């Protein structure tokens, strides 16, 4: 994370979002209530992981299937 942005609110906000999202998943709640929001959370997770190790986002691009799965959901439900 850029040094100028290293403030508690900038770090805790996305982490709280991830915690809430994780809780929804672990309690078997629907997470596709808003696919756009799920996509935003996914992007934010990659950014935060990049704060911890700058090489992680590039490594994830090689293995991450999220975009494919998200596009398949959109196609099947006619959400494009």
N, C-alpha and C positions, 0 to 999 in steps of 0.2 A: 504494500500500500504506500502510495506517495507520502512522504513525511508530513507535508502540509495538511494532509487529510486524516492523520492519525489522532482522532479524537474519539472518545468513548461512544458518542452517539453514532458516529459513522461506522463503527465496528459492531456495536450491539444491535443496531437496527436490522441489518441483514441476518445476523445470527438468530435473532428472535423470530424473524420470518421463517427461517429454516426449521427452527424448533416447532413452531406452530404447524408447519407443513408436515414435518415428521410425525407429529402427534396425530394428525388427520389420517396419515397412511397407517400408522400402527394401530389405530382404533377402527380400521377398515371403513373409513368414511370415503365417500367419493371424492377423488381429486380432480376429476375432469369437469367439475362444475364450471370452470372457466379455463379453457385450454390456453388462452392467451396469458393468463396469470401464471399457469404452470410453466409455460415457456419462459416467462420473465424470471421466475424463481430459478429455473435451470441455468439461465445465463448468469444470474447473480451468483449462484454457487460456484461457477467456473471462475468468475472474477475473484471471489473470496479465496478460493484454493490457490489462485495465482499470487495472492498476497503472501501466502505461506511459503510457496515455492514457485518462482517465475516460470519454471519449465512445465509445470503441471497442465496448464491450459493446452499447450501444444501437444503434449502426450495424450490428453483426453480426446483431442480431435481425431486421433488414430483409432480409438476404440469406442467412442461414444455413439450409441445408436438412437439417442433421444430424438433427433430431428426426423429420422426415418419413421420412427414409431408415431410421433406427433403428426406427421404428414399423412400416414396411413389412417389414423383416427379421423383427421379432417376429411379425407377422401370418403371413407366409409359412412360418415355421418352427413356428408354434403355440406361441410362447413367452410369450404374454400371460397 
